[in-house]
Amino acid sequence: MIEEERYCIEVLHQIQAIKSALIKVEDAILKDHSVTCVESAIAAGNEQEQREKFIELIDLLSKVRA
């Protein structure tokens, strides 16, 4: 679109659509991680693994806020 010299607002609308789609994919993957990896660590009763999964989530969320 940029090479085609499309109107700036059209390009920005497409960028917003892409960002929205990525957020939805990110949410889906995070939910899947929670119900598979995190839930598995809890069910296994392995405190070290539980701690690692929790720290992974905290680190991820910290990057989002930065």
DRENTORKOL-3810 file (N, C-alpha, C; in nm, 4 decimals):
REM DRENTORKOL-3810
@n.u->0.0820; n.v->-0.1189; n.w->0.0000; ca.u->0.0000; ca.v->0.0000; ca.w->0.0000; c.u->0.0870; c.v->0.1262; c.w->0.0000
@n.u->0.1949; n.v->0.1189; n.w->0.0727; ca.u->0.2839; ca.v->0.2349; ca.w->0.0772; c.u->0.3516; c.v->0.2538; c.w->-0.0579
@n.u->0.3966; n.v->0.1431; n.w->-0.1168; ca.u->0.4592; ca.v->0.1519; ca.w->-0.2487; c.u->0.3603; c.v->0.2024; c.w->-0.3529
@n.u->0.2330; n.v->0.1713; n.w->-0.3325; ca.u->0.1281; ca.v->0.2177; ca.w->-0.4239; c.u->0.0856; c.v->0.3611; c.w->-0.3940
@n.u->0.1472; n.v->0.4192; n.w->-0.2896; ca.u->0.1180; ca.v->0.5560; ca.w->-0.2464; c.u->-0.0299; c.v->0.5747; c.w->-0.2129
@n.u->-0.0836; n.v->0.4741; n.w->-0.1386; ca.u->-0.2227; ca.v->0.4817; ca.w->-0.0957; c.u->-0.2375; c.v->0.5894; c.w->0.0105
@n.u->-0.3581; n.v->0.6363; n.w->0.0267; ca.u->-0.3895; ca.v->0.7406; ca.w->0.1234; c.u->-0.3494; c.v->0.6950; c.w->0.2642
@n.u->-0.2859; n.v->0.7841; n.w->0.3383; ca.u->-0.2314; ca.v->0.7505; ca.w->0.4711; c.u->-0.3349; c.v->0.6867; c.w->0.5634
@n.u->-0.4547; n.v->0.7382; n.w->0.5639; ca.u->-0.5583; ca.v->0.6859; ca.w->0.6524; c.u->-0.5922; c.v->0.5416; c.w->0.6164
@n.u->-0.5917; n.v->0.5069; n.w->0.4890; ca.u->-0.6163; ca.v->0.3685; ca.w->0.4476; c.u->-0.5082; c.v->0.2764; c.w->0.5034
@n.u->-0.3845; n.v->0.3220; n.w->0.4963; ca.u->-0.2728; ca.v->0.2434; ca.w->0.5489; c.u->-0.2879; c.v->0.2277; c.w->0.7003
@n.u->-0.3224; n.v->0.3345; n.w->0.7684; ca.u->-0.3390; ca.v->0.3291; ca.w->0.9133; c.u->-0.4542; c.v->0.2369; c.w->0.9537
@n.u->-0.5610; n.v->0.2370; n.w->0.8755; ca.u->-0.6720; ca.v->0.1447; ca.w->0.9037; c.u->-0.6244; c.v->-0.0003; c.w->0.8921
@n.u->-0.5448; n.v->-0.0288; n.w->0.7931; ca.u->-0.4932; ca.v->-0.1647; ca.w->0.7766; c.u->-0.3994; c.v->-0.2028; c.w->0.8908
@n.u->-0.3189; n.v->-0.1099; n.w->0.9350; ca.u->-0.2289; ca.v->-0.1352; ca.w->1.0476; c.u->-0.3101; c.v->-0.1657; c.w->1.1731
@n.u->-0.4159; n.v->-0.0880; n.w->1.1970; ca.u->-0.5021; ca.v->-0.1126; ca.w->1.3132; c.u->-0.5672; c.v->-0.2504; c.w->1.3050
@n.u->-0.6108; n.v->-0.2901; n.w->1.1867; ca.u->-0.6729; ca.v->-0.4213; ca.w->1.1686; c.u->-0.5728; c.v->-0.5333; c.w->1.1975
@n.u->-0.4504; n.v->-0.5156; n.w->1.1537; ca.u->-0.3454; ca.v->-0.6153; ca.w->1.1775; c.u->-0.3159; c.v->-0.6252; c.w->1.3272
@n.u->-0.3035; n.v->-0.5104; n.w->1.3934; ca.u->-0.2770; ca.v->-0.5106; ca.w->1.5373; c.u->-0.3897; c.v->-0.5790; c.w->1.6134
@n.u->-0.5121; n.v->-0.5527; n.w->1.5765; ca.u->-0.6274; ca.v->-0.6147; ca.w->1.6410; c.u->-0.6256; c.v->-0.7664; c.w->1.6223
@n.u->-0.5945; n.v->-0.8097; n.w->1.5016; ca.u->-0.5875; ca.v->-0.9532; ca.w->1.4737; c.u->-0.4767; c.v->-1.0192; c.w->1.5561
@n.u->-0.3628; n.v->-0.9535; n.w->1.5681; ca.u->-0.2521; ca.v->-1.0092; ca.w->1.6467; c.u->-0.2890; c.v->-1.0199; c.w->1.7944
@n.u->-0.3606; n.v->-0.9216; n.w->1.8463; ca.u->-0.4041; ca.v->-0.9257; ca.w->1.9856; c.u->-0.4970; c.v->-1.0451; c.w->2.0078
@n.u->-0.5872; n.v->-1.0709; n.w->1.9134; ca.u->-0.6778; ca.v->-1.1851; ca.w->1.9262; c.u->-0.6012; c.v->-1.3173; c.w->1.9245
@n.u->-0.5014; n.v->-1.3269; n.w->1.8387; ca.u->-0.4197; ca.v->-1.4486; ca.w->1.8333; c.u->-0.3413; c.v->-1.4637; c.w->1.9631
@n.u->-0.2844; n.v->-1.3547; n.w->2.0102; ca.u->-0.2092; ca.v->-1.3574; ca.w->2.1359; c.u->-0.2984; c.v->-1.4042; c.w->2.2509
@n.u->-0.4199; n.v->-1.3515; n.w->2.2592; ca.u->-0.5137; ca.v->-1.3920; ca.w->2.3638; c.u->-0.5457; c.v->-1.5405; c.w->2.3562
@n.u->-0.5678; n.v->-1.5901; n.w->2.2361; ca.u->-0.6002; ca.v->-1.7318; ca.w->2.2180; c.u->-0.4843; c.v->-1.8202; c.w->2.2632
@n.u->-0.3625; n.v->-1.7821; n.w->2.2290; ca.u->-0.2453; ca.v->-1.8607; ca.w->2.2672; c.u->-0.2250; c.v->-1.8552; c.w->2.4189
@n.u->-0.2452; n.v->-1.7394; n.w->2.4777; ca.u->-0.2314; ca.v->-1.7258; ca.w->2.6228; c.u->-0.3345; c.v->-1.8117; c.w->2.6956
@n.u->-0.4583; n.v->-1.8116; n.w->2.6473; ca.u->-0.5616; ca.v->-1.8953; ca.w->2.7082; c.u->-0.5258; c.v->-2.0423; c.w->2.6950
@n.u->-0.4768; n.v->-2.0819; n.w->2.5777; ca.u->-0.4377; ca.v->-2.2208; ca.w->2.5567; c.u->-0.3229; c.v->-2.2589; c.w->2.6497
@n.u->-0.2278; n.v->-2.1701; n.w->2.6650; ca.u->-0.1142; ca.v->-2.1947; ca.w->2.7548; c.u->-0.1651; c.v->-2.2140; c.w->2.8980
@n.u->-0.2619; n.v->-2.1334; n.w->2.9375; ca.u->-0.3156; ca.v->-2.1426; ca.w->3.0728; c.u->-0.3844; c.v->-2.2755; c.w->3.0985
@n.u->-0.4614; n.v->-2.3234; n.w->3.0012; ca.u->-0.5363; ca.v->-2.4471; ca.w->3.0230; c.u->-0.4562; c.v->-2.5728; c.w->2.9912
@n.u->-0.3371; n.v->-2.5562; n.w->2.9364; ca.u->-0.2546; ca.v->-2.6743; ca.w->2.9110; c.u->-0.1324; c.v->-2.6741; c.w->3.0023
@n.u->-0.0385; n.v->-2.5887; n.w->2.9761; ca.u->0.0880; ca.v->-2.5885; ca.w->3.0494; c.u->0.0715; c.v->-2.5533; c.w->3.1976
@n.u->0.0014; n.v->-2.4450; n.w->3.2250; ca.u->-0.0137; ca.v->-2.4007; ca.w->3.3639; c.u->-0.0991; c.v->-2.5009; c.w->3.4411
@n.u->-0.2114; n.v->-2.5403; n.w->3.3838; ca.u->-0.2998; ca.v->-2.6369; ca.w->3.4500; c.u->-0.2277; c.v->-2.7692; c.w->3.4740
@n.u->-0.1478; n.v->-2.8118; n.w->3.3793; ca.u->-0.0719; ca.v->-2.9354; ca.w->3.3926; c.u->0.0278; c.v->-2.9271; c.w->3.5084
@n.u->0.0941; n.v->-2.8137; n.w->3.5206; ca.u->0.1903; ca.v->-2.7951; ca.w->3.6297; c.u->0.1197; c.v->-2.7982; c.w->3.7647
@n.u->0.0024; n.v->-2.7403; n.w->3.7713; ca.u->-0.0740; ca.v->-2.7408; ca.w->3.8962; c.u->-0.1194; c.v->-2.8824; c.w->3.9297
@n.u->-0.1727; n.v->-2.9525; n.w->3.8298; ca.u->-0.2228; ca.v->-3.0885; ca.w->3.8517; c.u->-0.1108; c.v->-3.1845; c.w->3.8919
@n.u->0.0076; n.v->-3.1624; n.w->3.8389; ca.u->0.1203; ca.v->-3.2506; ca.w->3.8695; c.u->0.1697; c.v->-3.2315; c.w->4.0127
@n.u->0.1389; n.v->-3.1165; n.w->4.0708; ca.u->0.1817; ca.v->-3.0904; ca.w->4.2077; c.u->0.3290; c.v->-3.0555; c.w->4.2195
@n.u->0.3944; n.v->-3.0297; n.w->4.1077; ca.u->0.5363; ca.v->-2.9955; ca.w->4.1069; c.u->0.5510; c.v->-2.8461; c.w->4.1346
@n.u->0.5924; n.v->-2.8132; n.w->4.2562; ca.u->0.6017; ca.v->-2.6720; ca.w->4.2947; c.u->0.7009; c.v->-2.5935; c.w->4.2103
@n.u->0.8115; n.v->-2.6538; n.w->4.1738; ca.u->0.9115; ca.v->-2.5860; ca.w->4.0910; c.u->0.8534; c.v->-2.5513; c.w->3.9540
@n.u->0.7848; n.v->-2.6477; n.w->3.8940; ca.u->0.7233; ca.v->-2.6246; ca.w->3.7632; c.u->0.6128; c.v->-2.5189; c.w->3.7727
@n.u->0.5347; n.v->-2.5233; n.w->3.8797; ca.u->0.4307; ca.v->-2.4232; ca.w->3.9008; c.u->0.4917; c.v->-2.2836; c.w->3.9102
@n.u->0.5998; n.v->-2.2731; n.w->3.9852; ca.u->0.6692; ca.v->-2.1454; ca.w->4.0026; c.u->0.7225; c.v->-2.0952; c.w->3.8683
@n.u->0.7807; n.v->-2.1858; n.w->3.7888; ca.u->0.8350; ca.v->-2.1475; ca.w->3.6583; c.u->0.7250; c.v->-2.0960; c.w->3.5654
@n.u->0.6123; n.v->-2.1649; n.w->3.5626; ca.u->0.5012; ca.v->-2.1230; ca.w->3.4760; c.u->0.4469; c.v->-1.9880; c.w->3.5208
@n.u->0.4376; n.v->-1.9678; n.w->3.6504; ca.u->0.3898; ca.v->-1.8404; ca.w->3.7029; c.u->0.4864; c.v->-1.7275; c.w->3.6666
@n.u->0.6151; n.v->-1.7515; n.w->3.6822; ca.u->0.7160; ca.v->-1.6509; ca.w->3.6487; c.u->0.7129; c.v->-1.6193; c.w->3.4992
@n.u->0.6930; n.v->-1.7205; n.w->3.4148; ca.u->0.6806; ca.v->-1.6972; ca.w->3.2703; c.u->0.5673; c.v->-1.5985; c.w->3.2409
@n.u->0.4525; n.v->-1.6207; n.w->3.3057; ca.u->0.3382; ca.v->-1.5319; ca.w->3.2826; c.u->0.3673; c.v->-1.3910; c.w->3.3323
@n.u->0.4278; n.v->-1.3792; n.w->3.4502; ca.u->0.4616; ca.v->-1.2475; ca.w->3.5044; c.u->0.5591; c.v->-1.1754; c.w->3.4114
@n.u->0.6610; n.v->-1.2457; n.w->3.3640; ca.u->0.7581; ca.v->-1.1854; ca.w->3.2719; c.u->0.6911; c.v->-1.1378; c.w->3.1446
@n.u->0.6005; n.v->-1.2192; n.w->3.0911; ca.u->0.5286; ca.v->-1.1811; ca.w->2.9697; c.u->0.4461; c.v->-1.0553; c.w->2.9922
@n.u->0.3704; n.v->-1.0544; n.w->3.1011; ca.u->0.2857; ca.v->-0.9389; ca.w->3.1299; c.u->0.3674; c.v->-0.8131; c.w->3.1602
@n.u->0.4841; n.v->-0.8313; n.w->3.2200; ca.u->0.5721; ca.v->-0.7166; ca.w->3.2469; c.u->0.6202; c.v->-0.6529; c.w->3.1169
@n.u->0.6468; n.v->-0.7353; n.w->3.0151; ca.u->0.6911; ca.v->-0.6830; ca.w->2.8857; c.u->0.5803; c.v->-0.6052; c.w->2.8180
@n.u->0.4557; n.v->-0.6482; n.w->2.8377; ca.u->0.3416; ca.v->-0.5799; ca.w->2.7763; c.u->0.3277; c.v->-0.4401; c.w->2.8322
@n.u->0.3494; n.v->-0.4252; n.w->2.9618; ca.u->0.3350; ca.v->-0.2940; ca.w->3.0263; c.u->0.4519; c.v->-0.2019; c.w->2.9972
@n.u->0.5665; n.v->-0.2563; n.w->2.9609; ca.u->0.6866; ca.v->-0.1750; ca.w->2.9398; c.u->0.6783; c.v->-0.0929; c.w->2.8141
END
